[in-house]
């Protein structure tokens, strides 16, 4: 297919595809999905080999959020029955992080619900970062706390944070249909604040909220312009009790096409399969490793993921290897910018596009499908056979997290 050959050549040169080419990837048929995966896989292997970076989420504060993000189980007025608790103490958060690191995770993502942190919250998270880094040499820490005020990104950087996550989630044109309590510009502004403070920026999207192909391409092109080092791709889990509970729009094949499109547009950036892979990719998860070079290990913020050991076995069986703590994730031309070990943003015209326009304005926390990864799900009763017609909603795969952070039970890692 000429389209795929062209996109591979552009990906190896870090050249931006046209909008029409990106749309054409999403429009390919299910019959061609393996060809699409094979082509994007060439770009992924060129820049990242067969390494898979493991990340681990710690939900520092669950629920109790004033924002109204339609996808989020932690939203204002949520009736989802998720765990709700206030801030974990530094030793509790460090203990939770240790479980993920013992399972092979290289980065710990510290997430808290809310519109954004107060200065006191930043001090609290700084203490948690210090506790984790003192006990785990070489660990990367990413904070995900919502909208940042002036100076807060710098304080997190001084406290030892390596990265900051804040997702765009959807296109600017449809953002108001998803959230009303903050704006798309607010989210862009926070990503720019992270960049300016020298933090490795992490920003991605949520697919499956009823958006068009054009919306998906728009948000990915916007991400390329912002030039984050990490792009989490979330697949919406329609959690009962949220406004989007009936939005079951994804098939495994569509998820693969979306990941391939993101890889072609952002060829040398850490593309992370975040929320929803167990629910929407299901048994086709191993194919997605040919497109993304990063996943979350174990559970998510408020929902359960598949067992951490199953993640490790999947990676090995698919012929990939877990990235070691001493390995630099990003290609050399990106990792050397600002001397970032986990990778600072690329130079002008390089990487996932040049650095975005100065200024611009997350309002919300990293909720389900937002933030530093979020929604995914798994089902502890997997031993029981479940017969579901093709393309029917897999509500049986969604389970609210009842273990790990905020509970007395051991985490899944």
C-alpha positions as a printed Julia matrix, in Angstrom:
413×3 Matrix{Float64}:
   0.0     0.0    0.0
   1.58    3.28  -1.16
   0.1     5.17   1.8
   1.84    2.96   4.33
   5.17    3.04   2.5
   5.01    6.83   2.46
   4.17    6.99   6.17
   7.02    4.63   7.09
   9.49    6.77   5.15
   8.21    9.91   6.84
   8.33    8.28  10.27
  11.94    7.26   9.85
  12.76   10.87   8.91
  10.6    12.37  11.7
   8.56   14.12   9.04
   4.98   15.15   9.77
   2.35   13.28   7.72
  -0.36   15.31   6.08
  -3.75   15.5    7.75
  -5.18   13.52   4.83
  -2.64   10.73   5.36
  -3.48   10.52   9.06
  -7.2    10.35   8.27
  -6.51    7.64   5.69
  -4.91    5.45   8.37
  -8.08    5.63  10.46
 -10.17    4.87   7.37
  -8.37    1.64   6.46
 -10.43   -1.53   6.63
 -10.23   -4.32   9.16
  -8.83   -6.48   6.36
  -5.81   -4.17   6.2
  -5.23   -3.76   9.94
  -2.25   -6.15  10.06
  -0.59   -4.24   7.23
  -1.12   -1.01   9.17
   0.36   -2.53  12.33
   3.35   -3.91  10.42
   4.08   -0.53   8.84
   3.79    1.49  12.05
   5.77   -1.24  13.79
   8.75   -0.47  11.58
   8.73    3.11  12.83
   8.33    2.0   16.46
  11.25   -0.46  16.23
  13.46    2.08  14.46
  13.24    4.52  17.37
  12.62    2.2   20.35
  13.68   -1.3   19.35
  11.71   -3.94  21.23
  11.81   -2.19  24.6
   8.6    -1.66  26.59
   8.63    0.91  29.36
   6.52    0.07  32.41
   4.77    2.79  34.39
   2.89    2.49  37.67
   0.03    4.7   38.9
  -0.43    5.77  42.51
  -3.72    7.55  43.15
  -2.78   10.01  45.9
  -6.33   11.35  46.33
  -9.39    9.64  44.88
 -12.73   11.19  43.99
 -13.98   14.39  45.62
 -13.37   16.42  42.44
 -15.18   19.69  41.59
 -14.74   19.29  37.81
 -17.43   17.85  35.5
 -15.4    15.85  32.95
 -17.96   13.52  31.33
 -15.58   10.58  31.02
 -14.43   10.6   34.62
 -15.6     8.41  37.5
 -14.2    10.98  39.95
 -16.22   13.88  38.53
 -18.48   16.21  40.47
 -21.58   14.34  41.59
 -20.25   10.96  40.49
 -22.4     7.94  41.41
 -19.88    5.33  40.29
 -19.13    3.82  43.71
 -15.37    4.3   43.4
 -12.98    4.54  46.32
 -12.96    8.02  47.82
 -10.19    9.2   50.1
  -8.08   12.26  50.78
  -4.32   12.56  50.47
  -2.15    9.51  51.13
   0.72   10.15  53.52
   4.21   10.11  51.95
   5.04    6.73  53.5
   1.75    5.25  52.24
   2.39    6.55  48.73
   5.98    5.32  48.81
   4.83    1.86  49.88
   2.35    1.77  47.0
   5.02    2.89  44.55
   7.42    0.23  45.8
   4.99   -2.5   44.73
   4.98   -1.25  41.15
   8.74   -0.81  41.05
   9.22   -4.35  42.36
   7.05   -5.51  39.46
   9.37   -3.9   36.92
   8.02   -0.37  36.61
  10.52    2.33  35.74
   8.29    5.37  36.29
   5.86    6.14  39.1
   2.97    8.45  38.24
   1.57   10.34  41.23
  -1.99   11.4   40.5
  -4.47   13.45  42.53
  -8.04   14.41  41.72
  -9.05   18.06  41.76
  -8.98   21.13  39.57
  -5.38   21.81  40.46
  -3.03   21.8   43.45
  -2.82   24.45  46.12
   0.66   25.5   47.23
   0.15   23.29  50.29
  -0.68   20.37  47.98
   2.55   20.97  46.06
   4.47   20.84  49.35
   2.69   17.58  50.21
   3.54   16.01  46.85
   7.12   17.25  47.13
   7.47   15.29  50.36
   6.08   12.19  48.65
   8.5    12.55  45.73
  11.4    12.86  48.16
  10.3     9.73  50.06
  10.0     7.69  46.87
  13.34    8.82  45.46
  15.2     8.25  48.71
  14.04    4.64  48.78
  14.3     3.84  45.07
  17.46    4.9   43.28
  17.0     5.9   39.66
  13.2     5.91  39.67
  11.4     8.42  37.43
   8.54   10.33  39.03
   5.76   11.97  37.05
   3.25   14.22  38.81
  -0.32   14.64  37.59
  -2.19   17.13  39.74
  -4.37   19.12  37.36
  -4.03   22.78  36.37
  -0.79   24.39  37.5
  -0.47   27.94  38.75
   2.6    30.04  38.09
   5.69   28.71  39.83
   4.24   25.33  40.79
   5.93   23.4   37.97
   9.27   24.85  39.04
   8.65   23.77  42.64
   7.82   20.23  41.54
  10.99   20.15  39.46
  13.04   21.32  42.45
  11.41   18.6   44.57
  12.71   15.95  42.18
   9.83   15.43  39.76
  11.03   14.32  36.33
   7.82   14.81  34.4
   4.34   16.3   34.5
   1.24   14.81  32.9
  -1.73   16.73  31.63
  -3.76   15.34  28.73
  -5.53   17.35  26.04
  -8.02   14.46  25.82
  -9.95   15.56  22.73
  -9.94   18.17  19.99
 -10.32   21.84  20.76
 -13.51   21.93  18.7
 -15.31   19.32  20.79
 -13.75   20.02  24.19
 -16.73   22.01  25.43
 -18.98   19.01  24.84
 -16.92   16.93  27.28
 -16.06   19.41  30.03
 -17.5    22.79  31.01
 -15.63   23.66  34.21
 -12.34   24.43  32.45
 -11.18   24.95  28.89
  -8.96   23.33  26.31
  -6.7    26.37  26.52
  -6.29   25.76  30.26
  -4.88   22.33  29.5
  -2.49   23.63  26.85
  -1.26   26.25  29.28
  -0.38   23.64  31.91
   1.59   21.55  29.38
   3.5    24.68  28.42
   4.2    25.45  32.09
   5.7    21.96  32.51
   7.9    22.51  29.45
   9.05   25.9   30.65
  10.04   24.5   34.06
  12.26   21.85  32.48
   9.94   18.97  33.25
   9.42   16.22  30.69
   5.91   16.88  29.4
   3.4    14.04  29.15
   0.13   14.71  27.33
  -2.26   12.5   25.42
  -5.82   11.78  24.45
  -8.93    9.69  25.09
 -10.49    7.82  22.18
 -14.03    6.44  22.15
 -16.02    9.41  23.47
 -18.1     9.74  20.31
 -15.51   11.84  18.47
 -14.98   11.79  14.69
 -11.85   10.72  12.86
 -11.22   14.4   12.28
 -11.32   15.09  16.03
  -8.75   12.34  16.66
  -6.41   13.7   14.01
  -6.87   17.25  15.3
  -5.89   16.38  18.88
  -2.89   14.3   17.78
  -1.65   17.09  15.53
  -2.1    19.51  18.44
  -0.05   17.18  20.62
   2.71   17.07  18.04
   2.81   20.85  18.09
   3.03   20.88  21.9
   5.84   18.32  21.64
   5.44   16.2   24.78
   7.95   13.42  25.39
   5.15   10.97  26.29
   1.75   10.58  24.62
  -0.67    8.35  26.58
  -3.47    6.95  24.43
  -6.51    6.19  26.58
  -9.47    4.18  25.34
 -12.6     5.29  27.17
 -14.03    2.88  29.71
 -17.71    3.81  29.96
 -18.06    3.53  33.71
 -21.63    3.25  34.99
 -22.6     6.47  36.72
 -20.81    8.76  34.25
 -22.45   10.68  31.36
 -20.53    8.58  28.81
 -21.55    5.22  30.29
 -23.3     4.2   27.05
 -20.44    5.16  24.7
 -19.13    1.79  23.55
 -17.67    2.78  20.18
 -14.37    0.93  19.96
 -13.29   -2.37  18.47
  -9.82   -3.91  18.83
  -9.13   -3.08  15.18
 -10.07    0.58  15.59
  -7.86    0.84  18.67
  -4.94   -0.5   16.63
  -5.57    1.99  13.83
  -5.66    4.85  16.35
  -2.36    3.77  17.9
  -0.8     3.43  14.45
  -1.93    6.94  13.5
  -0.43    8.34  16.7
   2.86    6.54  16.0
   3.04    7.93  12.45
   2.36   11.49  13.66
   4.67   11.23  16.69
   7.28    8.71  15.51
  10.08    9.24  18.04
   7.96    9.92  21.13
   7.04    7.53  23.94
   3.57    6.34  22.92
   1.9     4.75  25.94
  -1.11    2.46  25.9
  -2.98    3.83  28.89
  -6.56    3.35  30.01
  -8.81    0.81  28.38
  -6.44   -1.64  26.72
  -7.8    -4.65  28.58
 -11.4    -3.68  27.84
 -11.1    -2.69  24.19
  -8.0    -4.42  22.79
  -8.59   -7.54  24.88
  -6.78  -10.54  23.35
  -5.22   -8.26  20.72
  -3.16   -6.35  23.29
   0.12   -7.98  22.14
  -0.34   -6.5   18.65
  -0.51   -3.04  20.21
   3.04   -3.47  21.54
   4.2    -3.23  17.92
   2.84    0.34  17.94
   3.35    1.64  21.48
   6.55    1.37  23.51
   5.06    1.99  26.95
   2.2     0.65  29.12
   0.87    0.91  32.65
   1.49   -2.05  34.91
  -1.36   -3.42  37.01
  -4.31   -1.3   38.18
  -5.37    2.21  37.27
  -6.77    5.1   39.26
 -10.23    3.82  40.07
 -10.52    0.65  37.97
  -8.65   -2.62  37.85
  -6.22   -3.68  35.16
  -5.07   -7.17  34.36
  -2.61   -8.81  36.73
   0.87   -7.33  36.64
   2.35  -10.78  36.04
   0.07  -11.17  33.01
   1.48   -7.91  31.62
   5.03   -9.21  31.99
   4.16  -12.53  30.37
   2.43  -10.76  27.49
   5.5    -8.63  26.82
   7.81  -11.65  26.85
   5.52  -13.84  24.74
   5.22  -11.1   22.11
   9.0   -10.95  21.77
   9.54   -7.65  23.59
  11.66   -6.83  26.62
  11.02   -4.65  29.66
  13.07   -1.46  29.54
  15.66   -1.33  32.3
  16.11    1.46  34.81
  19.53    2.25  33.34
  18.2     2.65  29.78
  17.18    6.01  28.34
  13.67    5.8   26.96
  13.84    8.4   24.21
  16.1     8.44  21.14
  19.37   10.25  21.66
  18.4    13.38  19.72
  15.49   13.96  22.11
  17.0    12.71  25.37
  20.03   14.97  25.07
  17.96   18.15  24.94
  18.31   19.82  28.35
  20.18   16.7   29.47
  16.97   14.88  30.33
  17.5    11.24  31.29
  13.84   10.39  30.79
  13.85   12.83  27.9
  13.17   16.51  27.66
  11.22   17.95  24.79
  12.82   17.94  21.38
  14.54   20.73  19.55
  12.73   22.91  17.05
  11.68   20.87  14.05
  12.67   17.59  15.65
  10.93   14.87  17.55
   7.17   14.97  17.79
   7.16   18.4   16.23
   8.55   21.7   17.33
   7.72   23.15  20.73
   4.19   24.52  20.78
   3.18   28.14  20.62
   4.03   30.18  23.66
   1.15   30.73  25.99
  -2.22   29.06  25.76
  -4.04   28.03  28.87
  -6.36   21.08  32.67
  -8.45   22.01  34.48
  -9.29   18.72  35.9
  -7.41   16.06  37.62
  -6.25   12.88  35.99
  -9.53   11.11  36.11
 -10.66    8.0   34.33
  -9.32    8.21  30.84
  -7.54   11.46  31.58
  -4.5    12.27  33.58
  -1.54   10.01  33.73
  -3.24    7.07  32.23
  -6.36    6.09  34.03
  -9.3     3.93  33.13
  -8.75    0.41  32.29
 -10.39   -2.52  33.7
 -10.15   -6.15  34.29
 -12.36   -8.77  35.73
 -11.28  -10.92  38.63
 -13.78  -13.59  37.61
 -11.91  -14.19  34.38
 -11.88  -17.93  35.04
 -15.6   -17.98  34.26
 -16.37  -18.18  30.55
 -18.2   -15.12  29.24
 -19.94  -15.4   25.88
 -20.52  -12.0   24.3
 -21.59  -11.35  20.68
 -19.06   -9.54  18.52
 -18.91   -5.77  19.04
 -21.23   -5.87  22.05
 -20.3    -3.73  25.08
 -17.94   -5.64  27.39
 -19.26   -4.27  30.64
 -18.12   -7.52  32.27
 -14.52   -6.34  31.91
 -14.98   -3.18  33.98
 -14.26   -3.52  37.69
 -13.94   -0.71  40.24
 -10.6    -0.84  42.05
 -10.93   -2.15  45.61
  -7.26   -2.85  46.36
  -3.98   -1.01  46.58
  -3.75    2.69  47.42
  -6.47    3.84  49.79
  -7.24    0.3   51.01
  -5.72   -2.29  53.34
  -5.32   -4.8   50.51
  -2.15   -5.46  48.54
  -1.9    -3.66  45.17
  -1.93   -5.4   41.83
   1.59   -5.1   40.47
